[in-house]
Amino acid sequence: MNIFEIWSGASKSAAAKATNKAFRPRGNTATFVQVLLAGAVAIAMAITGCTKKRFDANDNSLNIGIRANVKGLDPINANDMYSATVIAQIYEGLVEYNYLKRPFSVQPAMAEALPEISADGLTFTFKIKKGIKFHDNPAFPDGKGREVTAEDFVYSWKRLADPRNTSEGWWILDGKIKGLNEWATAVKAEKADYDTPVEGLKATDSHTLVVKLTGPYHQLMNVLTMPFAAAVPKEAVAKYGKEFLNNPVGSGPYMLKTDKDWVRNSKITLHKNPNYRPATYPTEGMPGDAEAGLLADAGKTLPFADKLVFTEIIEDQPRWQNGLKGNFDYFDIPKDNFDSTIKDGKLVPELQAKGIKLHIDPSLDVTYIGINMTDSLLGKNKALRQAMSMAFDRETQIKKFANGRGIPAQGPIPPGIAGYDEAYKNPHTQFDVEAAKAKLAEAGFPGGRSKDGKQLEFTYEGGSDSTARRQAEFFAQRMQDIGIKITINANSWPQLQEKIKSKKAQLFGIAWGADYPDAQNFFQLFYSKNAPPGPNDSVFTNAEFDKLYERSLKLKDSAERTALYHQMRDIVANETPWIFISHRTGYRLTHGWLNNFKWTEVGYDYPKYWRVDAQKRAEMGQKL
């Protein structure tokens, strides 16, 4: 379930933020320097130390590096891949994706089986497995987690709909369930509460959930795999209130035990849930999976790791060095290290000799620069937006900052998703400075200046790591080529999210990865009713687009739906609320002790399938 992520890198490092905030000199320069040196030593020890402990032959923990700070652990706000990665280990929903099968297919999770569906396709009846319990937590009597019931899903989905919560995931059910929108309106007017029934959302008994739709919704099963739809206990929400996002209580394979397990902006340690529902590793996969060793653990009880340790390291190089030292079990290749790591499409022999393996997987994503369509100038001048898009050099961007790992994006749909048209060329993504200048003049700003001679100037919001800053500078240079000045603001990931969601960002660099393998998941980013706090962060509004989008929701995958998708794509291309950049290809490395690694572009519950051979890690670690 990839959601929003920083496409260029990530946010400012926790260490740098701590230094800027807490260690400003106040008269005693010597003391200040000593503090800085002590901090530097501590950071170095965090990066390079603890090797012996991590290579304990009895420690099967999974160690995962993430490149942005986790903003919170409330599933109704799991709209970015960094927070969602952690949240998906703690919370579960009715269904999940099969880990090994491709194309991706939905299978039961907390549900006993896939739902019974009425003949008209509008009523879904789910039977929930008995005996599943929420994590032990002080929110419950005697601190013991109670059984999950159908009523918990009624409560959780109402909580998602509750406008007072300003959920970032409400779009998955907005307008889809009979009576739920009306309930939300009544709650806002203080004319309803959580005991008020909703026609289309009922627990007919303790373990039966009946969902009645307002109309066809062919993506329902896909969206129910997302953390937004997970079961949340009302007792925990009541106990922790606004601090619930820092005190997660779910029913997933892992849990947060104590406050000490979460060091903000640094590390999150999750422990195996001793009461996790019965779940086993898949017994079937795709051709080649058995040969790749992906079925060696078939039928074994999940999860495998006793602990998951998520370490937040923002900058590429410290994260890369941690990976090479074995402090992370899998890791990406930064752009500055790609040429020395990959030769002729293969991993260099010296890394192969250490047991490191290369995995190459096309990403179901799109990177782009969003344009705030509520901006008084940018939002009203289509020719201006088109000129900016035409002035951007995607080919050089991909070569310079991604080592060629990707292709120029012509629209929102990536390769591998039904509706993608390899032959399509967006007229406003073809790099042509002179044509861009002409279009800018058409917009009323010849040479980037207004009639009174004032230069066009906009503010770009991006990440604050070194790669993000260089990419922002590259964008600013391309705009300067046609006379537009760009002021760059660097942000931490939570800061960038806040600016985008509050519509304060004029231009912003970001990416969207597929939550599920359907082009609708990309087109919903332009649906006017999904404006912030929903995922339409450019606040794009187009009546014709909305009409086509709503028609497409009623159709299954078909030639008719694909034709609608292409019409929607053409509207977006013409209106240019985004400056499209690329569809990426992922290059990931794993150590030889990590088993069952198969990258998935949708869903975030994969750590429960991974298994660390602790003895092998202790032996192989000596070579690192």
Buried (B, 14 or more C-beta within 10 A) or exposed (E): BBBBBBBBBBBBBBBBBBBEEEBEEEEEEEEBEEBEEEBEEEBEEBBEEEEEEBBEEEBBBBBBBBBBBBBBBBBBBBBBBBBBBBBBBBBBBBBBBBBBBBEBEBBBBBBBEBBEBEEEBBBBBBBBBEEBBBBBBEBBEEEEBBBBBBBBBBBBBBBBBBEEBEBBBBBBBBBBBBBBBEBBEBBEEEEBEEEEEBEBBBBEEEBBBBBBBBEBBBBBBBBBBBBBBBBBBBBBBEBBEEEBBBBBBBBBBBBBBEEEBBEEBBBBBBBBBEBBBEBEBBEEBEEEBEEEEBBEBBEEEBBBBBBBBBBBBBBBBBBBBBBBBBBBBBBBBBBBBBEEBBEEEEBBEEBEEBBBBBBEBBBBBBBBBBBBBBBEEBBEBBBBBBBBBBBBBBEEBBEBBBBEBBBBBBBBBBBBBBBBBEEEEBBBBBBBEEBBBBBBBBBEBBEBBEEEEEEBEBBBBBBBBBBBBBBBBBBBEBBEBBBBEBEBBBBBBBBBBBBBBEBEBBBBBBBBBBBBBBBBBBBBBBBBBBBBBBBBBBBBBBEEBBEBBBBBBEBEEEEEBBBBBBBBBBBBBEBBBBBBBBBBBBBBBBBBBBBBBBEBBBBBBBBBBBBBBBEBBBBBBEEB
